[in-house]
Amino acid sequence: MSEMTLSEAFKSPVTHARTSREICQHYALRALTALLLVVCFVSLAVGPTEVSVSHIFGAIDYWLLGDETALTLRDKVVLMDIRMPRTLLGCLVGASLAASGAMMQGLFRNPLADPGLVGVSSGAGLAAVCVITLSSGLPAWFLDDYSVYLLPWGAFIGGAATTALLYKVATRRGQTSIATMLLAGIALGALAGAVTGFLVFGSTDEELRDLTFWGMGGLGSSTWPRVWSTLPFALAVLISLPFIAKGLNAFLLGEAEAFHLGFNTQHLKRLIIILVAGATGASVAAAGAIGFVGIVVPHVLRLVIGPDHRFLLPSCALLGASLLVAADVVARTVVAPAELPIGIITAVIGAPVFLSILLGRKNQVQL
């Protein structure tokens, strides 16, 4: 059996149906790209200070070409120092969370899988809480130079350490049990939540306020250094998507079948786990705990364009970025001049979809 056999498995024997699915997939990618561009323009234009489209293009000229005459001082501050890093960070976090969710669902062969289920988010969150509550004891010169990088790298280390422990627990004789990893992840997530609660209990009022708003998620503290610290982890995921898509397609047939098709299943599982740990850790550190993006986006797109990960993974990245940037626009305008945490917006959208998934699976079982 060859990889060509796998690609044929996604195609209907009816040529017209096959062509219709392929057309739908390609048009979906184009539509999602256009949607992301529109949402980003809206994000740059909408806010307490209105910005025209010409000024947005001027900001792009200033950013790419260094044209000092393209922007007024006011627009330079509003666009370049506030809205552009916020929009870019929303794109990076949304794309990372949605792509990570799609990879986890493909790995577990379960539409309910999410980085939070295997404890990655909890481990990253625990490390972030440690940074917030314990960093005050570090030397002042260190905090002045490196404080902006402490949170993302701390969260990445926490997510990676949790992932490494899960991988070690679930691996026996060179084989990794996905079911064992899932159960161990739930246990480690509960343990991380308990330690996090203990740290929150002993925190000061100022730290408690920071932890509360961080826990609900948001892009209000977006800065260029935070964008640059998140960028490597998001790029690692996005660049890897074309190389793992065929392997995840093979996993749809089963792990044994993927192995017999010539894929190194252990290497693929290890790579996906590392990528998800890095992307989730950086996202949690940059924007706090934002739920449901990794579940809702892949599930909706799978219903529209099918399970082929060659199209599903990039589509998830595009729609995840659009969803989070749009949620940020709503969060900062619906209760202006105050700002609503993004986690509330994504929960309002994601919880009904998640319940519909559960009810759909229940009905399938009853049938």
C-alpha positions in Angstrom: 0.0 0.0 0.0 1.4 3.4 -0.9 0.7 7.1 0.0 -1.2 7.4 -3.3 -3.7 4.9 -1.9 -4.2 7.3 1.1 -4.8 10.3 -1.1 -7.4 8.3 -3.1 -9.1 7.4 0.1 -10.2 11.1 0.5 -11.7 11.2 -3.0 -15.1 9.9 -4.2 -15.1 7.5 -7.2 -17.5 10.0 -8.8 -15.4 12.6 -10.7 -18.0 15.4 -10.3 -18.2 15.0 -6.5 -14.4 14.9 -6.3 -14.1 18.1 -8.3 -16.8 19.9 -6.2 -15.0 19.1 -3.0 -11.6 20.3 -4.3 -13.2 23.5 -5.6 -14.8 24.1 -2.2 -11.5 23.6 -0.4 -9.6 26.0 -2.7 -12.4 28.6 -2.5 -12.5 28.3 1.3 -8.8 29.1 1.5 -9.3 32.2 -0.6 -12.4 33.3 1.3 -10.7 32.9 4.6 -7.6 34.8 3.5 -9.9 37.7 2.3 -11.8 37.5 5.6 -8.6 37.8 7.6 -7.5 40.9 5.7 -10.9 42.5 6.2 -10.9 41.7 9.9 -7.4 43.1 10.3 -8.4 46.4 8.5 -11.4 46.7 10.8 -9.2 46.1 13.9 -6.8 48.8 12.8 -9.6 51.3 12.0 -12.1 50.8 14.9 -11.5 52.1 18.3 -11.9 55.2 20.5 -9.9 57.1 17.8 -11.2 56.5 14.3 -8.6 55.9 11.7 -9.2 56.2 7.9 -8.3 53.6 5.3 -5.7 55.9 3.8 -4.0 56.3 7.1 -3.9 52.5 7.5 -2.1 52.2 4.1 0.2 54.9 5.3 1.0 52.9 8.4 1.8 49.9 6.2 4.1 52.1 4.1 5.8 53.4 7.2 6.2 49.8 8.6 7.5 48.2 5.4 9.3 51.1 3.7 10.1 53.4 6.6 8.3 56.4 4.9 8.3 59.0 7.7 5.8 61.3 5.7 3.1 58.6 5.5 1.8 59.1 9.0 1.0 62.0 11.3 2.3 61.7 14.9 -1.1 60.8 16.3 -1.7 58.1 13.7 1.8 56.8 14.3 1.1 56.4 18.0 -2.4 54.9 17.6 -1.6 52.5 14.7 2.1 51.6 15.2 2.3 51.5 19.0 -1.1 50.3 19.9 -3.3 48.7 17.3 -0.9 47.1 14.9 1.0 45.0 17.6 -2.4 44.1 19.1 -3.8 43.0 15.7 -0.7 41.0 14.8 -0.6 39.3 18.2 -4.3 38.4 17.8 -3.4 36.8 14.5 -0.5 34.8 15.9 -2.4 33.6 19.0 -5.6 32.8 17.1 -3.8 30.9 14.3 -1.6 29.0 16.9 -4.6 27.9 19.0 -6.8 26.9 16.1 -3.9 25.0 14.3 -2.9 23.3 17.6 -6.5 22.2 18.1 -6.7 20.7 14.6 -3.4 18.9 15.1 -4.6 17.5 18.5 -7.9 16.4 17.0 -6.1 14.7 14.1 -3.7 13.0 16.5 -6.4 11.8 18.9 -8.9 11.2 16.0 -11.4 12.9 18.2 -13.2 16.3 17.4 -13.3 17.1 21.1 -9.5 17.1 21.6 -7.9 20.3 22.6 -4.5 21.3 24.0 -6.2 21.9 27.4 -7.3 18.3 27.6 -3.7 17.0 27.8 -2.6 19.5 30.4 -0.5 21.6 28.1 -2.5 24.8 28.8 -2.6 24.0 32.5 1.2 23.6 32.7 1.8 26.8 30.7 -0.7 28.6 32.9 1.0 27.4 36.1 4.4 28.6 34.8 2.9 32.0 33.9 1.3 32.3 37.3 4.7 31.5 38.9 6.3 34.3 36.8 3.6 36.8 37.8 3.7 36.0 41.6 7.4 35.2 42.1 9.3 37.5 39.6 9.3 40.4 42.1 12.1 38.6 43.9 14.4 38.8 40.9 17.2 41.4 40.6 16.0 44.8 39.3 18.6 44.9 36.5 17.3 41.6 35.2 13.6 42.7 35.3 14.5 46.0 33.5 16.1 44.1 30.6 14.2 40.9 30.3 10.9 41.2 32.1 8.9 41.3 28.8 10.3 37.9 27.8 9.8 36.2 31.2 6.1 35.4 30.7 6.2 33.9 27.2 9.3 31.8 27.8 8.2 30.8 31.3 4.8 29.6 29.8 6.6 27.8 27.0 8.9 26.0 29.5 5.9 25.1 31.7 4.0 23.7 28.7 7.1 21.9 27.4 7.9 20.4 30.8 4.3 19.1 31.1 4.4 17.7 27.6 7.7 15.9 28.3 6.3 14.4 31.5 3.2 13.3 29.7 5.2 11.8 26.9 7.4 9.9 29.3 4.4 8.5 31.3 2.6 7.5 28.1 5.6 5.9 26.3 6.5 2.2 26.9 9.0 0.3 24.9 9.2 3.1 22.3 5.4 3.2 21.7 3.3 6.2 22.9 -0.3 5.4 24.0 -2.6 8.3 23.1 -5.2 7.1 25.6 -2.7 7.0 28.4 -1.5 10.5 27.5 -5.0 11.9 27.5 -5.8 10.4 31.0 -2.4 11.5 32.4 -3.0 15.0 30.9 -6.3 15.3 32.8 -4.5 14.3 36.1 -1.6 16.7 35.5 -4.0 19.5 34.6 -5.9 19.0 37.9 -2.6 19.1 39.8 -1.4 22.2 38.0 -4.7 23.8 38.8 -4.3 23.0 42.5 -0.8 24.5 42.6 -2.0 27.6 40.7 -4.8 28.0 43.2 -2.3 27.9 46.0 -0.1 30.6 44.4 -3.2 32.8 43.8 -4.3 32.4 47.4 -0.9 33.7 48.6 -0.7 36.6 46.1 -0.9 40.3 46.8 -3.9 42.4 45.8 -2.0 43.8 42.8 -0.9 40.4 41.7 -4.4 39.0 42.2 -5.8 41.7 39.9 -3.2 40.9 37.2 -4.0 37.1 37.6 -7.7 37.7 37.3 -7.5 39.7 34.1 -4.8 37.4 32.6 -7.0 34.4 33.4 -9.9 35.7 31.4 -7.7 36.4 28.4 -7.1 39.6 26.5 -4.8 41.5 24.1 -4.8 44.8 26.1 -1.1 44.5 27.0 0.1 43.9 23.5 3.4 45.4 22.6 6.0 44.8 19.9 8.4 42.9 22.2 5.5 40.6 23.1 4.8 40.1 19.4 8.4 39.2 18.7 8.6 36.8 21.7 5.5 35.0 20.4 6.4 35.0 16.7 9.0 32.1 16.7 6.5 29.7 18.3 3.7 30.6 16.0 6.0 30.4 12.9 7.2 27.0 14.0 3.6 25.7 13.9 2.6 27.5 10.7 5.7 26.4 8.8 5.3 22.8 9.9 1.7 22.5 8.7 2.4 21.3 5.1 4.9 18.7 6.4 2.6 17.0 8.9 -0.7 17.2 6.9 -0.2 13.8 5.1 0.8 12.1 8.3 -2.4 13.3 10.0 -4.4 12.2 7.0 -2.9 8.7 7.5 -3.8 8.8 11.2 -7.4 9.1 10.2 -7.2 5.5 9.1 -5.6 4.4 12.4 -2.1 4.5 13.8 -1.3 1.0 12.6 -2.5 1.8 9.1 -0.4 5.0 9.1 2.7 3.0 10.1 2.1 0.5 7.3 1.7 3.3 4.8 5.3 4.2 5.6 4.9 7.0 8.1 7.1 7.3 11.2 4.2 7.5 13.7 6.4 8.0 16.7 8.3 10.8 15.1 5.0 12.4 14.0 3.5 12.2 17.5 6.6 13.6 19.1 6.7 16.5 16.6 3.0 17.4 17.0 3.3 17.3 20.8 6.3 19.6 20.8 4.7 22.1 18.4 1.5 22.2 20.3 3.4 22.7 23.6 5.3 25.6 22.2 2.4 27.3 20.5 0.0 26.9 23.4 2.6 28.0 26.0 3.4 31.2 24.0 -0.3 31.9 23.4 -1.2 31.5 27.0 1.6 33.8 28.0 0.8 36.4 25.5 -3.0 36.6 25.8 -4.0 34.6 28.8 -6.4 31.6 29.0 -8.6 31.8 25.9 -10.8 28.8 25.5 -12.8 27.1 22.7 -10.8 28.4 19.7 -9.0 25.1 19.4 -12.2 23.1 19.4 -14.7 25.3 17.5 -12.7 26.4 14.5 -11.4 22.9 13.4 -14.9 21.4 14.0 -16.7 24.0 11.9 -14.2 23.8 9.1 -14.2 20.0 9.0 -18.0 20.2 8.4 -17.4 22.6 5.5 -14.3 21.4 3.7 -13.8 17.9 5.0 -11.1 16.1 7.0 -8.2 16.5 4.5 -5.5 18.2 6.7 -3.8 19.6 3.6 -6.6 22.1 3.5 -7.9 21.9 7.0 -4.8 23.0 8.8 -4.1 26.2 6.9 -7.9 27.0 6.9 -7.9 26.6 10.7 -5.0 29.0 11.1 -6.7 31.6 8.9 -10.1 31.3 10.6 -8.6 31.1 14.1 -6.7 34.4 13.5 -9.8 36.1 12.1 -12.0 34.9 15.0 -9.6 36.1 17.7 -9.0 39.5 16.0 -12.8 39.9 15.5 -13.4 39.0 19.2 -10.8 41.6 20.2 -12.7 44.3 18.2 -15.9 43.3 20.0 -14.2 43.2 23.4 -12.8 46.7 23.1 -15.9 48.4 21.6 -19.0 46.7 23.2 -18.4 48.2 26.6 -16.2 51.2 25.6 -14.3 52.9 27.2 -13.9 49.7 29.3 -12.6 46.5 27.7 -14.3 43.1 27.9 -11.9 40.1 28.3 -11.7 38.1 25.1 -12.2 34.8 27.0 -15.8 35.8 27.6 -16.4 36.5 23.9 -14.9 33.1 22.8 -16.8 31.3 25.6 -20.1 32.8 24.4 -19.4 31.6 20.9 -17.7 28.3 21.7 -19.8 26.9 24.5 -23.0 26.4 22.3 -20.9 24.9 19.5 -19.2 22.6 22.0 -22.6 21.5 23.3 -23.9 20.9 19.8 -20.9 18.6 19.1 -21.6 16.6 22.3 -25.3 16.3 21.4 -24.5 15.3 17.8 -22.2 12.6 19.0 -24.8 11.4 21.5 -27.4 11.1 18.8 -25.0 9.2 16.6 -24.4 6.7 19.5 -28.2 6.3 20.0 -28.7 5.6 16.4 
